[in-house]
Amino acid sequence: MYGLTCAHRELPFGTVLQVTNTSNEKTVKCVVNDRGPFVSGRDLDLSYAAAKEIGLVGPGIAPVRIVSLGREEGYIKEVKYVSSGGPYTIQVGAFTEMENALRLKSSLELKYKDVYIIEATVKEVTFYRVRIGKFKKREEAYGFGKTLAEEGYSPLITHYDERA
């Protein structure tokens, strides 16, 4: 909320944007660190701090000009494995609260299909695991996992559970 960050539907996490409010020409640099907006017709959600910087806290929305300035490489993740046999799926997150899993699922569905949540209990704690796809070959799973890692997600290749 207080960082100079923003949400974008498709740009990889870590993308640095210069956002200019075209009504007053005020500019802010912010980093994409979330998915959204979830409102039709909008391309970008700014954090409170970024919105305040360019005079959008009162009006809430305005036309803006967006210029990509590159990317912070620290957002690129690595693909990890916990399965040695297929079929495979990619886990993108695991949460103890369903609301968090649903939020990640919605974010991923802006760009990807076959996103699902599987419930698992470990040591009497329920986890909601957000996963994508079913892959026959490890190489296919890795290729898709690499795409997710480049975008800033932390993909975990695991065995596809038929109960999903």
Secondary structure as GFF3:
##gff-version 3
##sequence-region A 1 164
A	DSSP	beta_strand	5	8	.	.	.	ID=ss1
A	DSSP	beta_strand	15	21	.	.	.	ID=ss2
A	DSSP	beta_strand	27	34	.	.	.	ID=ss3
A	DSSP	beta_strand	44	46	.	.	.	ID=ss4
A	DSSP	alpha_helix	48	53	.	.	.	ID=ss5
A	DSSP	beta_strand	64	71	.	.	.	ID=ss6
A	DSSP	three_ten_helix	73	75	.	.	.	ID=ss7
A	DSSP	beta_strand	80	81	.	.	.	ID=ss8
A	DSSP	beta_strand	88	95	.	.	.	ID=ss9
A	DSSP	alpha_helix	98	109	.	.	.	ID=ss10
A	DSSP	beta_strand	115	122	.	.	.	ID=ss11
A	DSSP	beta_strand	125	135	.	.	.	ID=ss12
A	DSSP	alpha_helix	138	151	.	.	.	ID=ss13
A	DSSP	beta_strand	156	159	.	.	.	ID=ss14
###
